[in-house]
Amino acid sequence: MAYATADELAAALRITATAANQAALDACLEAAAVEIDDAVAVLGGVDPVDPTGNALANRVNVLRGVEWWKANDAAMGSPAGAGATLNQPGSSFARHAATLLPLRSAFGVA
């Protein structure tokens, strides 16, 4: 379950959500939500703070959703245009995980 809407992601991307891109927008948000859920989960089965309706989870979902959307243009580190390259999503979630630390209800010891 995503913590943001396709319209919010589309606005961040400066595009319009349409029937043609709805599934792709939703997929980016859902992928980001899986990462959010993983980041706030704790060891030992302790339930994390529920981030539903939480502004922090919403913003991370949108920001990470933007990265997932743009990952298609930067697959395998290919140029993103104007001499810039985008990081692959798999290697850049750590900063988002740090942002989500206030949503953790407990911290386990691995």
Contacts in CASP RR format, 6 or more apart in sequence:
PFRMAT RR
TARGET T0000
AUTHOR 0000-0000-0000
METHOD contacts of the structure
MODEL  1
MAYATADELAAALRITATAANQAALDACLEAAAVEIDDAVAVLGGVDPVD
PTGNALANRVNVLRGVEWWKANDAAMGSPAGAGATLNQPGSSFARHAATL
LPLRSAFGVA
1 30 0 8 1.000
1 33 0 8 1.000
1 52 0 8 1.000
2 26 0 8 1.000
2 29 0 8 1.000
2 30 0 8 1.000
2 32 0 8 1.000
2 33 0 8 1.000
2 61 0 8 1.000
3 29 0 8 1.000
3 33 0 8 1.000
3 36 0 8 1.000
3 51 0 8 1.000
3 52 0 8 1.000
3 53 0 8 1.000
3 54 0 8 1.000
3 57 0 8 1.000
3 58 0 8 1.000
3 60 0 8 1.000
3 61 0 8 1.000
4 29 0 8 1.000
4 58 0 8 1.000
4 61 0 8 1.000
4 62 0 8 1.000
4 65 0 8 1.000
5 29 0 8 1.000
6 17 0 8 1.000
6 22 0 8 1.000
6 25 0 8 1.000
6 26 0 8 1.000
6 29 0 8 1.000
7 17 0 8 1.000
8 58 0 8 1.000
8 62 0 8 1.000
9 17 0 8 1.000
9 25 0 8 1.000
9 28 0 8 1.000
9 29 0 8 1.000
9 62 0 8 1.000
9 65 0 8 1.000
9 66 0 8 1.000
9 69 0 8 1.000
10 16 0 8 1.000
10 17 0 8 1.000
10 21 0 8 1.000
10 25 0 8 1.000
12 62 0 8 1.000
12 63 0 8 1.000
12 65 0 8 1.000
12 66 0 8 1.000
13 66 0 8 1.000
13 69 0 8 1.000
15 21 0 8 1.000
17 25 0 8 1.000
24 69 0 8 1.000
25 69 0 8 1.000
27 68 0 8 1.000
28 65 0 8 1.000
28 66 0 8 1.000
28 68 0 8 1.000
28 69 0 8 1.000
29 61 0 8 1.000
29 62 0 8 1.000
29 65 0 8 1.000
31 64 0 8 1.000
31 65 0 8 1.000
31 68 0 8 1.000
31 89 0 8 1.000
32 60 0 8 1.000
32 61 0 8 1.000
32 64 0 8 1.000
32 65 0 8 1.000
32 67 0 8 1.000
32 68 0 8 1.000
33 61 0 8 1.000
35 64 0 8 1.000
35 93 0 8 1.000
35 96 0 8 1.000
35 97 0 8 1.000
36 51 0 8 1.000
36 57 0 8 1.000
36 60 0 8 1.000
36 61 0 8 1.000
36 64 0 8 1.000
36 96 0 8 1.000
36 100 0 8 1.000
37 48 0 8 1.000
39 93 0 8 1.000
39 96 0 8 1.000
39 97 0 8 1.000
39 100 0 8 1.000
40 48 0 8 1.000
40 49 0 8 1.000
40 51 0 8 1.000
40 57 0 8 1.000
40 100 0 8 1.000
40 103 0 8 1.000
40 104 0 8 1.000
41 48 0 8 1.000
42 48 0 8 1.000
42 104 0 8 1.000
42 105 0 8 1.000
42 106 0 8 1.000
42 107 0 8 1.000
42 108 0 8 1.000
43 108 0 8 1.000
43 109 0 8 1.000
43 110 0 8 1.000
44 108 0 8 1.000
46 105 0 8 1.000
46 106 0 8 1.000
46 108 0 8 1.000
47 105 0 8 1.000
48 103 0 8 1.000
48 104 0 8 1.000
48 105 0 8 1.000
49 103 0 8 1.000
49 104 0 8 1.000
49 105 0 8 1.000
51 57 0 8 1.000
51 100 0 8 1.000
51 103 0 8 1.000
54 103 0 8 1.000
56 99 0 8 1.000
56 100 0 8 1.000
56 102 0 8 1.000
56 103 0 8 1.000
57 100 0 8 1.000
57 103 0 8 1.000
60 96 0 8 1.000
60 99 0 8 1.000
60 100 0 8 1.000
63 96 0 8 1.000
64 89 0 8 1.000
64 93 0 8 1.000
64 96 0 8 1.000
67 86 0 8 1.000
67 87 0 8 1.000
67 89 0 8 1.000
67 92 0 8 1.000
68 89 0 8 1.000
70 80 0 8 1.000
70 86 0 8 1.000
71 86 0 8 1.000
71 88 0 8 1.000
71 89 0 8 1.000
73 80 0 8 1.000
73 86 0 8 1.000
74 80 0 8 1.000
74 85 0 8 1.000
74 86 0 8 1.000
74 87 0 8 1.000
74 88 0 8 1.000
75 88 0 8 1.000
76 88 0 8 1.000
77 85 0 8 1.000
77 86 0 8 1.000
77 88 0 8 1.000
78 85 0 8 1.000
79 85 0 8 1.000
80 86 0 8 1.000
END
